[in-house]
Amino acid sequence: MRIVVYSLVLLFALLPLGGCSWIAGAAYMVGPPEKIEAKYDLPDKATLVIVDDPRGLVTSPSTLRRIATATRNVLEIEKVVVDGGFVGQDKLAGYRSELGDRYNKTSLAALAIHLGAKQVIHAEVTGFQMEFGGNVIRPAIGLNVKVFDLDERGRAFPRTQDLDSGDSFGASVYSLQSQMPAEDLTGASASRSIAVRDLADQAGRDIARLFFDWRVPQPGSGLGKPR
């Protein structure tokens, strides 16, 4: 009898240790997703989104426009830019066509003034990948992002120097990379175009997320698709 009582006391004495670990594990599993803070508080003013590919890495103007449109859509959904509005991509394309070879020599300020924007989100393609080897693709794109503000008459993001101390930060652009999960192309002729479309949407989301707080989705919540 004494052995049974002693065993029960010992069991209950040990339960809090194992129980705490189990509860902590459960809390970790169901806890809130990690919060990612905005890199820059984007002012609510007339905004122009430009995605340039000076090296011709993407080769598809429609893909660049899709990235810009996805950026705009996310910023509108998240109510980052509400009153200021956006310059349409059709207006930018029309002015770009009008400028021709002069486009690459035209400053962001000049483009913004002509199109009635007060700030420009500019993303430049620095790398682009489709093939991963064999029939497997893993679409990825590298982008350098910056924001030009006409009211400040210069780059607003990333800051090149501390406004209080005057110390130089060094970086003149914010580099990011967007990528999609690897996929086997065998027997799926449409996969490549779909992958490029999804990559453009993801890149637009990644650019927009620089300008508002967001949370990392829980594992498996997107079933392999970016959210």
PLY file of the C-alpha trace (Angstrom):
ply
format ascii 1.0
element vertex 227
property float x
property float y
property float z
element edge 226
property int vertex1
property int vertex2
end_header
0.00 0.00 0.00
2.79 2.37 0.94
4.45 1.61 -2.41
1.27 2.52 -4.31
0.84 5.80 -2.40
4.48 6.70 -2.90
4.21 5.98 -6.63
1.15 8.23 -6.95
2.84 11.07 -5.06
5.90 10.76 -7.26
3.76 10.76 -10.40
1.90 13.95 -9.45
5.14 15.58 -8.38
6.57 15.00 -11.84
3.46 16.06 -13.76
4.06 19.84 -13.58
7.43 19.44 -15.22
6.16 17.44 -18.14
2.90 19.37 -18.19
4.63 22.74 -18.45
6.71 21.54 -21.35
3.66 20.20 -23.11
1.70 23.41 -22.53
4.63 25.50 -23.71
4.83 23.36 -26.83
1.13 23.77 -27.46
1.39 27.53 -26.95
4.23 27.63 -29.44
2.16 25.75 -32.00
-0.95 27.92 -31.66
0.75 31.24 -30.83
0.42 34.28 -33.10
2.58 34.33 -36.25
5.75 36.37 -36.24
5.13 40.06 -36.84
7.29 41.81 -39.43
7.42 45.57 -39.00
7.32 48.01 -41.91
10.70 49.13 -43.20
9.28 52.54 -44.06
6.03 54.36 -43.30
4.87 55.23 -46.79
3.04 58.58 -46.86
-0.50 58.61 -48.24
0.08 60.69 -51.35
-0.17 60.29 -55.12
2.06 57.30 -55.87
3.76 55.97 -58.98
5.07 52.39 -59.00
7.84 51.66 -61.50
9.48 48.30 -62.11
12.48 48.63 -64.43
14.60 45.93 -66.03
17.57 47.79 -67.57
19.54 44.58 -68.15
16.66 42.85 -69.95
16.69 39.89 -67.56
12.94 39.32 -67.50
12.35 40.16 -71.20
8.59 40.49 -70.66
7.16 44.01 -70.13
3.85 42.45 -69.07
5.59 40.69 -66.17
7.07 43.99 -64.99
3.66 45.65 -65.18
2.13 42.76 -63.25
4.67 43.24 -60.44
3.82 46.95 -60.28
0.08 46.24 -60.33
0.40 43.61 -57.58
2.32 46.14 -55.46
-0.43 48.69 -55.93
-3.22 46.20 -55.19
-1.68 45.09 -51.89
-1.06 48.67 -50.76
-4.68 49.52 -51.54
-6.01 46.45 -49.73
-3.87 47.23 -46.69
-5.02 50.87 -46.85
-1.49 52.22 -46.99
-2.37 54.58 -49.83
-6.03 55.61 -49.67
-6.51 59.28 -50.45
-3.40 59.88 -52.56
-4.21 57.29 -55.18
-1.94 55.73 -57.80
-0.79 56.67 -61.26
-2.07 54.04 -63.67
0.41 51.76 -65.40
-1.19 52.66 -68.71
-0.19 56.31 -68.23
3.37 55.29 -67.37
3.54 53.00 -70.42
2.25 55.77 -72.66
4.79 58.29 -71.41
7.56 55.72 -71.63
6.66 55.07 -75.25
6.64 58.80 -75.90
10.11 59.21 -74.40
11.60 56.25 -76.26
15.37 56.09 -75.76
15.19 59.09 -73.44
13.28 57.10 -70.82
16.39 55.60 -69.19
17.90 59.07 -68.93
14.82 60.63 -67.37
14.93 61.11 -63.60
12.32 59.69 -61.27
11.44 63.26 -60.29
10.76 64.23 -63.90
8.60 61.14 -64.44
6.64 61.82 -61.27
6.05 65.49 -62.09
4.85 64.73 -65.61
2.47 62.01 -64.37
1.21 63.94 -61.36
2.77 61.77 -58.65
4.21 62.95 -55.34
6.29 59.85 -54.67
7.75 56.97 -56.66
8.23 53.36 -55.55
11.01 52.20 -57.85
12.07 48.55 -58.16
14.95 47.54 -60.42
15.40 43.92 -61.46
18.85 42.65 -60.46
18.40 38.94 -61.12
15.93 36.52 -62.65
15.84 32.71 -62.62
13.50 30.14 -64.07
15.50 26.95 -64.60
16.69 24.97 -61.59
18.02 22.03 -63.59
16.49 19.47 -65.93
12.73 19.79 -66.03
12.63 21.46 -62.63
12.03 25.19 -62.31
12.30 27.43 -59.28
11.31 30.95 -60.35
13.10 33.70 -58.46
13.67 37.41 -58.96
15.96 39.90 -57.26
14.94 43.53 -56.88
16.49 46.73 -55.59
13.77 48.95 -54.13
13.79 52.62 -53.23
11.25 55.40 -52.69
11.71 58.88 -54.14
9.70 61.67 -52.48
9.14 64.91 -54.39
8.31 66.87 -51.24
11.66 65.87 -49.77
13.34 66.29 -53.15
15.27 63.07 -52.84
15.34 59.46 -51.74
13.10 58.83 -48.76
13.72 55.07 -48.49
16.13 53.72 -47.63
17.57 56.72 -45.83
21.11 57.49 -46.90
21.88 59.27 -43.63
20.51 59.75 -40.14
18.40 62.92 -40.00
19.55 63.74 -36.46
23.24 62.86 -36.47
23.96 63.13 -40.18
25.75 59.76 -40.10
25.75 57.90 -43.42
23.85 54.61 -43.65
25.63 53.62 -46.84
22.85 51.66 -48.60
21.02 53.55 -51.33
18.56 50.73 -52.17
16.77 47.95 -50.30
17.53 44.54 -51.82
14.98 41.75 -51.68
14.42 38.42 -53.38
11.15 36.72 -54.21
10.92 33.06 -55.16
8.43 30.26 -55.71
8.67 26.60 -54.68
10.48 24.27 -57.07
8.19 22.54 -59.55
8.59 19.68 -62.02
7.63 20.72 -65.55
7.26 17.17 -66.86
3.95 16.88 -68.66
2.83 20.38 -67.69
3.32 22.75 -70.61
1.48 25.63 -68.95
3.46 25.52 -65.71
6.12 27.94 -66.85
3.76 30.80 -67.66
1.75 30.17 -64.50
4.94 30.16 -62.43
6.04 33.51 -63.91
2.62 34.98 -63.17
2.70 33.74 -59.58
6.25 35.00 -59.14
5.22 38.47 -60.33
2.35 38.50 -57.83
4.66 37.38 -55.03
7.26 40.02 -55.94
4.57 42.69 -55.82
3.48 41.50 -52.38
7.07 41.51 -51.14
7.59 45.08 -52.33
4.34 46.26 -50.75
5.14 44.52 -47.46
8.09 46.83 -46.98
5.56 49.55 -46.18
3.22 48.03 -43.59
3.32 45.63 -40.64
2.39 42.05 -41.49
2.56 38.56 -40.04
4.25 35.47 -41.45
1.58 32.90 -42.42
1.38 29.71 -40.36
3.12 26.67 -41.92
0.84 24.98 -44.43
-1.76 27.75 -44.42
-0.97 28.69 -48.00
-0.69 25.12 -49.34
2.50 26.07 -51.15
1.18 29.34 -52.50
2.38 32.75 -51.29
-0.07 34.89 -49.33
0 1
1 2
2 3
3 4
4 5
5 6
6 7
7 8
8 9
9 10
10 11
11 12
12 13
13 14
14 15
15 16
16 17
17 18
18 19
19 20
20 21
21 22
22 23
23 24
24 25
25 26
26 27
27 28
28 29
29 30
30 31
31 32
32 33
33 34
34 35
35 36
36 37
37 38
38 39
39 40
40 41
41 42
42 43
43 44
44 45
45 46
46 47
47 48
48 49
49 50
50 51
51 52
52 53
53 54
54 55
55 56
56 57
57 58
58 59
59 60
60 61
61 62
62 63
63 64
64 65
65 66
66 67
67 68
68 69
69 70
70 71
71 72
72 73
73 74
74 75
75 76
76 77
77 78
78 79
79 80
80 81
81 82
82 83
83 84
84 85
85 86
86 87
87 88
88 89
89 90
90 91
91 92
92 93
93 94
94 95
95 96
96 97
97 98
98 99
99 100
100 101
101 102
102 103
103 104
104 105
105 106
106 107
107 108
108 109
109 110
110 111
111 112
112 113
113 114
114 115
115 116
116 117
117 118
118 119
119 120
120 121
121 122
122 123
123 124
124 125
125 126
126 127
127 128
128 129
129 130
130 131
131 132
132 133
133 134
134 135
135 136
136 137
137 138
138 139
139 140
140 141
141 142
142 143
143 144
144 145
145 146
146 147
147 148
148 149
149 150
150 151
151 152
152 153
153 154
154 155
155 156
156 157
157 158
158 159
159 160
160 161
161 162
162 163
163 164
164 165
165 166
166 167
167 168
168 169
169 170
170 171
171 172
172 173
173 174
174 175
175 176
176 177
177 178
178 179
179 180
180 181
181 182
182 183
183 184
184 185
185 186
186 187
187 188
188 189
189 190
190 191
191 192
192 193
193 194
194 195
195 196
196 197
197 198
198 199
199 200
200 201
201 202
202 203
203 204
204 205
205 206
206 207
207 208
208 209
209 210
210 211
211 212
212 213
213 214
214 215
215 216
216 217
217 218
218 219
219 220
220 221
221 222
222 223
223 224
224 225
225 226
